[in-house]
Amino acid sequence: MINIVPKVLKNYTLCFLLFLNTFFGINVPQIFAQNWEHKILTDLHTNRNTAYDPVGKAISFSVLPISIAWPVTEFGVGLLKKDKERLKNAALISLGLFANIGLTQALKYSFDRGRPYATYPDLDPVVFQNDPSFPSGHTSAAFHTATLISLHYPKWYVIAPASLWVSSVGYSRMHLGVHYPTDILAGAITGAGTAFLSFKLNKWLMKRWK
């Protein structure tokens, strides 16, 4: 099962880069030039298609409902079927999500990086956030949920839509003007990392309980 983790992360990364290149014309190799974060934010946000703003907001704010929906569904099915194993699994999935949120918030206030629109006046954000920028909390939670689901159900019809969803979430945070690219990258790493640790801990505890 450990061998699937690099494949899942590689799929997410490739999907995200392809997403940027295909739909928004971003030449990925060129983004590592001087002031590349300002450049990519200008390309993605300042010159954005404003018709996408409502869609970007919807995708961005889909993270919490989708992240909560899985453990709630597991808990509901466990109650209906009186399945103790499923109830335990739901509890562990919920704890993993809380751990992800806690770690992300701790990193945010440790680095205390300002939002990009606070540094670059040319950026006119679609939404405003009051907390620090690094790492992206939405991206972290999305990667945590998508990676954990993919580890539990390692099928192409699960991993493919999960990859598209997390790529869309990462892009939407930059489109809305509230995150730097490195915020998105750090959020992805944090989310995938907590998902893997949660998955391994879940498996270990389930074996102990049995």
Protein Blocks (a to p, Z undefined) as FASTA:
>chain_A
ZZmmmmmmmmmmmmmmmmmmmmnopafklmmmghklmmmmmmmmmmpcfklmmmmmmmmm
mmmmmmmmmmmmmmmmmmmnopaklmmmmmmmmmmmmmmmmmmmmmmmmnopacfklmmm
mbccfbdcfbdfbdcfklmmmmmmmmmmmmmmccfklmmmmmmmmmmmmmmmmmnopacf
klmmmmmmmmmmmmmmmmmmmmmmmmmmZZ
